Amino acid sequence: MSIQQNVYDWIARKGVALSEAKQIQNILSKLYSLMWRIPTPVTVQQSLLKNYIVHFNISLEESSLGIEDFKTLHDLFTRQFNPKYRPIHRDEQAIISPVDGTIQNQGTIADGRLIQAKGIRYSLSQLIPSPLHAKFQDGQFLTIYLSPGDAHQLFSPVDGDIVGYTYVPGSLFSLSERYVNQIHGLYTLNERLITYIETAYGWVAVVKIGAFGVGSITTTYDATIRTNRWFRKPKEMIYASPISIARGDHLATFHIGSTVVLLFQKERVRFSEAFKGGKIKYGQRIGLSQKGFIHTL
């Protein structure tokens, strides 16, 4: 039985209130993340890494480093890709996957609600508790889950300018399929960081959702951002000078485990159907911007 399952079972048995459960989850996630960063003797660490790589079927050939270069499990989780194995789609109108992962859901934001799982929907305004959520009313969304075996680096899916972000403190419940199918509004309960990118075809929101074991989410564009601090409060920032970013540029790092939800404004994107419910790799095309509709998906 996993550590997180033991925690959930204990919470259920004790009847712990949601607010207290949130605190327990966040503290344990910090400790869990620290555990993966602790160096161990080389022989022990190499054995742990090899077992983990085999268990999750990780291809180190696709990494820019070899197993001997990873000093901790955290180094493996946050490994960089070898560009040879993650080419960026060349179509200028292509929207690319920002991560390696599994596409859980995609579709239209209808009546201000998004699909979490079969029979479960959640509120856009609760996902982004800011007036900025209105930009994505009747727009489109795509959700990608990062498994423990996926590299936890996140890249920009589009060309544009980073205009700001919204940070929302919250819980750190597991985002595995089991809990996504059981806990209503899960994505609106967990801690999240929303990055806004303005493109030639409107705004794109990259919603990074923390999960159990996530020590923090950090970004490349603002060194002051670090989630899951001991003392946290909501924050929204709109930059006086937007920060340019190119499609495929490094955007953020999940320090173990997470899910990404991409939001697009109304009628600005058409998704590729081929990846629905399947694995996707960073750099692959997941759709086309409105200006690219003349091309064949």
N, C-alpha and C positions, 0 to 999 in steps of 0.2 A: 504494500500500500504506500502511496506517495506521501511526502511530508504535507503537501497542501490538503490531501484527502483526510489525513489525521487531524489537521487543524479544523477543517469544516465539520467533521464528525464531532469533535470536542465542542465546538460552538453550538451545534445542534442539540447535543445532550444537555449542555448547561443552560440553554435558552438565553444566550448572550444577546443583548440588544444590538441593533445594527450599528449604532454609533461606537459601541465598545468593540464590536467585531472588526470595524474599520481600523481602529487603533491597533488591535492585535495583528491584523493582516499587514499593516504598514510597517510595524516594528519588525515582525518576522521577515518581511521582504528585505528590509535593510540588512538584517543579520544573514539572510540567505545569500544575498548578493555579495556581502563581505566574505562569506565562506568560499565562494568561487574565486576570490582574488588572493586567497592565502597561498603563498608558495609552499611547496612540499619538496622533500628530497627528489632528485631527478628521477630515480628509478620508480618511485611511487607515482610521481606526476605523469610520467610517460605511460605507466600502466593504466591510470585513470583516463588519460586522453585516448589511448588506443581502444579501451572498452567503450567509451562514449562514442567515438567515431564509428565503431562497428555497430553499436546498438542503434544509432540514428542514421546509419548508411550515409555518412558524410564523405564527399569526394574532396580530399585535400589537393588533388590535382588542380581544382578550380580556385584554390587559394593562392595568394601571393607569397605565402610562407609555408615551410615544412613543419612537421610535427615537432621537430627539435627546437623550433623557434617559439613555441607556445610555452610560457612559464606557468600559466594557470589555466583553469577551465574558462575563466572570463576572457582570456586572450583568444581562446577558440571560438567562443560565442560571438565575439566582436571582430572576427577575422575579416581581412580585406580580400576582395576578389582579384584574381588574375584577369586583367582586361581582355586577354585572349579568349576567355570563356564567357565573358559577359559583354558582347558587343552591343552598342547602343543602336537601336533601329534608325535607319538613315532617312526615312521619310520625314520631312520637315514638319508635317502636320501630325505626326504620330505622338500619342501620349504613351509613355512607357511605364512599365511596372517599376515602382520605386524600391522594391524589395524582392527577395526570394520568398515564396510563401504559397498559400492556397487561397484561391478566390472563394470566399464563403457566400457572398451575395452581391448582386448588382441590380440596379433598376432605377425607377423614377421615385423621387420624393413626393408622394401623394398625400394631400391633406396634412402636410407638415410632418409626415411620419416616414421612417425608413424600416426596411425589413431586417430584423436581427436573426430570426430563424423561422421555420414553418409555424405559422399561427402566432408569431410574436413580432410586434412592431414597437418602435420607440420614437420618442419625440425629437425633432430637429432642434427645437428651442431649448430642450434639456441637454442635448449633446453639446450645443454651443449656447450657453446661457449669457448671450450678448445680443444687442441689436443687430450685429453683423450676421446673425443666422438668417435674417430675412433675405440676404443676397442669394441664398441657395433654395428658397422656396420654389417648389415645382421643378427643381433641378434634378440632377442624377447623382448616384452614389455608387461606390464600389468598395467592398470590404475584403481585406487580405489578412489572413492569419499567419503569423510566423511560429512555426513549430520549434521545439528545443533543438532540432538539428539544423535549422536555417541560420545563416549568418545574420546577425542583428545590426546591420548597417542599413541606413535608409538614404535614398538619393532623390533628387528632384525629378518628378515625372514630366515636367514641362519647362520650357524657356519662359523667363519672366523676371519680375521684381518682387522680392519679399517685402511686403508692406507692413507687416506686423504679426502679432500672435495673441492668443488668449490662453491663459493657463488656468485650469480648473482642478483644485485639490479634490481628492476622493479616495475611495477604497482601492485595494489591489487584489481583487478576486481573480481567480483563474479565468482565462479566456478560452480554455479548451472547449471542444464541441459539446461535451457533456453539460457544462455550465451555461454555455450560450443557449442551449436548448431548454434550460430549466429556469434561469433567473431572468425575469422580465426587466427590461431596461438596463441590462448589465453594463452596456457601454456608457450609459449616463450616470452610473454609480462610481465607476472607476476614475482614477486620476487621469487627466489627459492634457495634452498640449496641442493646440491648433495653430498651424502656420498658414498664413494667407499669402498667396502668390498671385500677383496681377499679371495676366497674359494678354496677348493680342486679341483673345476671344473671351475675355472676362476673368473673373476671380476663380481661383482654385483653392480649396482648403485641404490641407494635409493634416488629418486628425490622428495623432499618435496616442494610443490608449495603453496605459500601464497595466501590468498584470502581476500576479503573485510571483515574487522573486525578482521583480524589477527594482534594482537599487535606485536607478534614476534614468531620466532621458536627458541627453545633452544635445546641443545643436552646434553646427559649425558657424552659423551667422551671428550668434550672440553668446559670448562667453559667460554672461551673467545668468543665463537660464540653466537651472538644474532642478529637476523635479524631486519629489519625495524627500524634502528637507524635514528636519525635526519640527520646525515651526513654519507653517505654510498658510498662505492666503491667496485668494483669486487675484489674478493680475491680467490686465490687457494693455498692450502697447502697440501704438501705431507710429512707425518711424517717420521722422521728419524727412529723412533721405532714404528712400527705398534701396534695398540691397539686391543688386543684379545676381541672378543665378541661371545657369544653363542646364538644360535637360541632361540628366545623368550626373550632375555635380553632387558631391556628398552633402547631405542636408542635416542628418541627425544620427545618433547612435542610441539604441536601446541597450541598457546594461542588464541584459537577460530578459527575454520574453515580451511579446506584445502583439497588438493588432493595429492595422492602419485602415482608416476609412478615408477615401478620397471623395470630395464633394465638388460638383461642377454646377455652374449656373444653368438656367433653363435653356434647353435646345442648343447647347454649346459643344456637345460631344456625342459621339456614337461609339458604343463599346463593341469590341470583338466578341462574338458569341462563342468562339472556339475554346476560350479559357474558363467559361462559367463552370464552377465547381471543381476545377482542376488545378494542378500545380502551375505556377508561373515563375519565371526567373527575372531578376533585375535586368532591365534593358530591353525586354521583349515588349512589343506593341500590345497595349490593352485596348486601344481605341484611337479615334481620329478626332481632331478638333473640327469645328463647323466648316472651316475653310478647306478641310480635307475630305469632305463628303463626296467629292466627285471621284475619289479613288475607290477601288474595290477592296473591301475588307476580306 
